[in-house]
């Protein structure tokens, strides 16, 4: 049987309405709630950073690790998470990882030691590295490719984008009580979803058992170890470089060691029986460009949010709740787009929406560069907030649909893990570079203590410029002419 992928469907083609059973809707609700929790966790804690820094006496570099520990743990094992879901069973991996996420959330809300706090964040990221691709591949294997899958993936990814955007508001509300509630609020929700998941997530056959693969080497554990170690080393080197010196022995050695470990990862992937990533998949359809677009989208936005949080609270003196309400339009735009995302993709095509979304995002960053120490919200901040909401609403679901279109079912976990790895690792790397640039100006390491508002803003400005540059680069990549003709793919 053949089906038309998003790659070649004529824009505006009318398709029959999608009808789902109650069980399908409940399945989608379970999966969407978990993705929203993952996204909430990043943005909620972002709002709480100044409060955490004040209570635990942490500077900008240390606060950056509270964010990066999560996204790095998330990104470094996403490929393994996707592959393990394919091999060992998506339902099993999803429910076990979600239980670990709930336990780490509880622990993070109770600890006082900064190192332990960062450790719990990393553990939550590792758990999310298994729930996210498992959830994605549960969708792509339970909803047929075409309009049905487009609608499911659009709703799924829009929940993630909405969680990330609305997490600013939830984080503001939680931080108004205590920053610890930004950790604890996830616990009862995660427990409830585990219970629902046991009922509504269908049992699936593990590909590893079906293929008769009982060998641990088939799971590519060494690939996972080298990828995680290489990315950890690279991000740590970038963050520590301003303090150590860009030309210091420690910095150069860190870059060389990270490159060597990542090279070892590439060698392993070409030799192992079941690699975390089959590199040739990057040549299929829009996979490579979708992944690079994801790096630009999430990397630029996470870095922008990190600086914006410090700017609004440290420079302008806004409360966490006041900042969250100021950014509420972004979350509302993304959340309200959920019912229409699949229709827009079917009408205009995912590639066109990706380009439009990235253009809106880049324009929002560029407009924000005008901001000063006494901004008018309506004229100086709100236009960027609205443009970012439109950009995320259009680009995020479209990128995820395009990254998995035409990929056979046996590799949906790989494709899902790959796009989410690009999203998270890209975010960690861009944030690390942003922090390094900010830390190289003024007294960033101590949160800008002793600086006036104008000096603090200038300290943050290089990071704002980088966010805009990354978004523009992603737009240029997405807008580049395709080298392959549209094709019809076989459904396996």
C-alpha positions, 0 to 999 in steps of 0.5 A: 500500500502506498500513501502520500507523505507531507513532502509531496501532498499538494497544498490545499488538497481536501481530505476526509475528516478524521474520526477517532474513538474515545480510546484514541483521544485518551491515548493522545491526552496521556501522551500530550500531557507528558510532553507538556510536562517536559516542556513546562519543566524547562520554562517554569524553572527558567522563571524561577532562576533569579529566586533560586540564585538569591536563595542558594547564592548562585551566579549566572554560570551556575544558574545556567547549569540548572537549565542545561543539566535538564536539556543536556540530559534530555538531549544526550540520551534521546537517540537511545530512548527512541531506539530502546522504545523500538527494541524493548517496547514503547509502552514499557519504556514510557511508563517506567521513565515517567515514574522516574521523572515523578520521583526526580521532581519530588527530590528536586523540590526538597533538596537544598544543595546546588549540586544535588539540585542540578543532579535532579535536573539531569535525572529528570532530563534523562527520564524525559529522554525516554518518555518523549521519543517513546510517546512520539513513536506511540503516536506515529505507530498508532495513527496512520500516516497522512491527515490522521497522523498530521493531526495527532502529531500537530496536537502532540507537538502543540501541547509541547510548545504550549507547555513551554510557553504557558510554563512561564505563567505557571512558573510565575505563579509557583515562584510567587509561593516558592521556587520549589513549587516549580519542581513539585507541581509536576509530581501529582500530574505525572503520577496520575498520567502513569495510572491513565497510561496503564489503561490507555496505552496499547501493548506493543511488540518489542522489535528487539524480540521480534528480530530475535535480538537478545544481545546487549550490543544491539542496544548500542550502549557504547554509542549512548555513552560516547554521545552523552560524554561528548556533549557533556564535555563540549557544553562544559567547556563552552560554559567554563571557557570565559573563566578559564580563558579561550586560549587556555590549556583547559579550554583547548583540551576540553574541545579536543577531548570532546571532538575525539569522543564524538568522533568515536561515537560516529565510528561506533554508529557505523559499526554497531548492529543497531546504531542509535542513528543510521546516518543515511536517514539524514539524506531522506526527504526533509530530515536533515533540514527539519533537524537543523530548523529545530536547532535554530528554533529551540536553541534561539528561543531557550537562550532568549528566554534565559536572558529575557528572564534575567533582564526583566527581573534583574534589570527592570525589577519585575516580579516573576508573576509580572514577567509571566503575565507580560509573556502570556500572549506568546503562550496563548497564541501557541495554545490556541493554535492547537485545533488548527495546526494540522489544517494549516499544514494540510493547506499550506504544507509543512515546509512553507509554515516552517519558513514563515514561523522561523521568519516571524521568530527572527523578526521578533528577536531583531525587534527586541534589540531596540529595548532599553532600560525603561521600555514601553511594554506595548511598543517595545516588548509586546510586538516581539512577544506576539511574533514569537508566539506566531513563530513557535505556533507555526514552526514547531508542529510543522518541523516535527511533522516534516521530520518523520514524514515518509519514514518507515514504522520500524524507524519512527522511534529513531526519527522521533528521537533524532528530531528531539535530540536536535531540539534539546542538544541544540538548545544546550549548545546555543545556551552554553554559547550564549552564557559564555558570551554574557559571562565574558562581559562585566560581572555576569558570574555573580549575577551582575552585582554592582552594575547599574541597569544600563551596564547589565543590559549591555552585558546581556545584549551579545546573547540577544544578538546571538539568538537573532543570528541563530534564528536567521541561520535556521531560516536560511537553511529552511529556505534553501532550494531542495535538491531532491524531487518530491516523491511517493513513499511506500508505507511499511 
